[in-house]
Amino acid sequence: MCSAYNFYPRVIDVYWLRNGEKVTSDVTATEEMADGDWYYQIHSHLEYTPTSGEKISCVVEHASSKKPIIIEWDGSLPEAEKNKIAIGASGLMLGIILSAAGFLYYKKKSSGQWRNETRD
């Protein structure tokens, strides 16, 4: 997703590059939408999964900028997302370990009670 916010005048060009070549397929975009305060916004989405080593960029051309604004796509997860995954995986492992320990304790305890009842 590539978005441009708070621009005026309305005319803007937002497009994608794959290894320096303009991408024309698998792109969806909104029209320039008014924010209600004389400014506009637009969103563009490239429906594509890059292969290893491919360079994907979003380019924004607008009258307020002397040269195009080029944002390179970074496929790595943000640090916050990595932390969420690590915490979730740790919680899952802890849950599995505690469940297994509880099950073993229950089996051991119940098999000991069974032997006590049969001896009477």
KOLMAR-152641 format. One record per residue (C-alpha): x, y, z. Coordinates in nm, 4 decimals. Layout:
! residues N
@u=X v=Y w=Z
...
***
This chain:
! residues 120
@u=0.0000 v=0.0000 w=0.0000
@u=0.1288 v=0.3410 w=-0.0937
@u=-0.0602 v=0.6463 w=0.0290
@u=-0.0217 v=1.0201 w=-0.0166
@u=-0.1967 v=1.2543 w=0.2269
@u=-0.2541 v=1.6288 w=0.2646
@u=-0.1613 v=1.7429 w=-0.0839
@u=-0.2923 v=2.0341 w=-0.2887
@u=-0.3550 v=2.0888 w=-0.5761
@u=-0.5495 v=1.7757 w=-0.6553
@u=-0.3431 v=1.6557 w=-0.9548
@u=-0.0985 v=1.3827 w=-0.8485
@u=0.0660 v=1.0770 w=-1.0025
@u=0.1250 v=0.7670 w=-0.7877
@u=0.2751 v=0.4582 w=-0.9490
@u=0.4907 v=0.1535 w=-0.8757
@u=0.8337 v=0.0477 w=-1.0040
@u=0.9653 v=-0.3076 w=-1.0189
@u=1.3429 v=-0.3040 w=-1.0673
@u=1.3143 v=0.0462 w=-1.2126
@u=1.0375 v=-0.0424 w=-1.4613
@u=0.6873 v=0.1005 w=-1.4255
@u=0.4271 v=-0.1588 w=-1.3199
@u=0.0894 v=-0.1331 w=-1.4928
@u=-0.0791 v=-0.4622 w=-1.4008
@u=-0.2025 v=-0.5768 w=-1.0581
@u=-0.2322 v=-0.2160 w=-0.9371
@u=-0.5476 v=-0.0798 w=-0.7764
@u=-0.5855 v=0.2801 w=-0.6664
@u=-0.8431 v=0.5176 w=-0.5304
@u=-0.9311 v=0.8452 w=-0.6939
@u=-0.8001 v=1.1594 w=-0.5308
@u=-1.0263 v=1.1975 w=-0.2273
@u=-1.1022 v=1.5297 w=-0.0593
@u=-1.0257 v=1.5487 w=0.3134
@u=-1.2777 v=1.8289 w=0.3594
@u=-1.0105 v=2.0900 w=0.4326
@u=-0.8976 v=2.1650 w=0.0752
@u=-0.6408 v=1.8857 w=0.0913
@u=-0.6558 v=1.5480 w=-0.0780
@u=-0.5396 v=1.1903 w=-0.0300
@u=-0.4881 v=0.8908 w=-0.2573
@u=-0.4051 v=0.5234 w=-0.2003
@u=-0.2441 v=0.2737 w=-0.4373
@u=-0.2017 v=-0.0999 w=-0.3822
@u=0.0259 v=-0.3365 w=-0.5722
@u=-0.1094 v=-0.6918 w=-0.5595
@u=0.2182 v=-0.8691 w=-0.6151
@u=0.4574 v=-1.0874 w=-0.4173
@u=0.8151 v=-0.9870 w=-0.4983
@u=1.0802 v=-1.2490 w=-0.5538
@u=1.4165 v=-1.2454 w=-0.3805
@u=1.6339 v=-0.9569 w=-0.4927
@u=1.3532 v=-0.7636 w=-0.6592
@u=1.3350 v=-0.3929 w=-0.5856
@u=0.9810 v=-0.2555 w=-0.5481
@u=0.9251 v=0.1203 w=-0.5148
@u=0.6317 v=0.3568 w=-0.4919
@u=0.6724 v=0.6860 w=-0.6769
@u=0.4735 v=1.0018 w=-0.6044
@u=0.4909 v=1.2984 w=-0.8409
@u=0.3200 v=1.6218 w=-0.7356
@u=0.3535 v=1.9935 w=-0.8112
@u=0.4568 v=2.0616 w=-0.4490
@u=0.7757 v=1.8563 w=-0.4952
@u=1.0516 v=1.9490 w=-0.7413
@u=1.1474 v=1.5848 w=-0.7923
@u=0.9568 v=1.2558 w=-0.7563
@u=0.9297 v=1.1077 w=-0.4079
@u=1.0462 v=0.7454 w=-0.4241
@u=0.9776 v=0.5098 w=-0.1346
@u=1.1378 v=0.1657 w=-0.1525
@u=0.9297 v=-0.1217 w=-0.0214
@u=1.0908 v=-0.3081 w=0.2678
@u=0.9595 v=-0.6620 w=0.2917
@u=1.0855 v=-0.7262 w=0.6427
@u=0.8509 v=-0.7164 w=0.9391
@u=0.8586 v=-0.4119 w=1.1646
@u=1.0193 v=-0.4624 w=1.5063
@u=0.6812 v=-0.4434 w=1.6830
@u=0.5452 v=-0.7262 w=1.4655
@u=0.8526 v=-0.9401 w=1.5327
@u=0.8010 v=-0.8853 w=1.9066
@u=0.4338 v=-0.9872 w=1.8832
@u=0.5291 v=-1.3083 w=1.7039
@u=0.8026 v=-1.3882 w=1.9586
@u=0.5705 v=-1.3253 w=2.2546
@u=0.2917 v=-1.5289 w=2.0961
@u=0.5241 v=-1.8211 w=2.0191
@u=0.6662 v=-1.8102 w=2.3732
@u=0.3157 v=-1.8094 w=2.5210
@u=0.2163 v=-2.1022 w=2.3012
@u=0.5223 v=-2.3048 w=2.4059
@u=0.4609 v=-2.2273 w=2.7736
@u=0.0976 v=-2.3343 w=2.7348
@u=0.1976 v=-2.6628 w=2.5707
@u=0.4577 v=-2.7366 w=2.8396
@u=0.2170 v=-2.6585 w=3.1246
@u=-0.0601 v=-2.8634 w=2.9618
@u=0.1738 v=-3.1610 w=2.9174
@u=0.2970 v=-3.1311 w=3.2770
@u=-0.0615 v=-3.1112 w=3.4049
@u=-0.1643 v=-3.4123 w=3.1971
@u=0.1318 v=-3.6181 w=3.3243
@u=0.0573 v=-3.5154 w=3.6840
@u=-0.3084 v=-3.6118 w=3.6394
@u=-0.2199 v=-3.9517 w=3.4851
@u=0.0331 v=-4.0253 w=3.7579
@u=-0.2068 v=-3.9198 w=4.0326
@u=-0.5035 v=-4.1097 w=3.8882
@u=-0.3038 v=-4.4292 w=3.8328
@u=-0.1831 v=-4.4146 w=4.1957
@u=-0.5402 v=-4.3757 w=4.3237
@u=-0.6554 v=-4.6662 w=4.1105
@u=-0.3953 v=-4.8933 w=4.2722
@u=-0.4997 v=-4.7816 w=4.6230
@u=-0.8662 v=-4.8617 w=4.5542
@u=-0.7914 v=-5.2107 w=4.4204
@u=-0.5809 v=-5.3089 w=4.7247
@u=-0.8721 v=-5.2614 w=4.9674
***
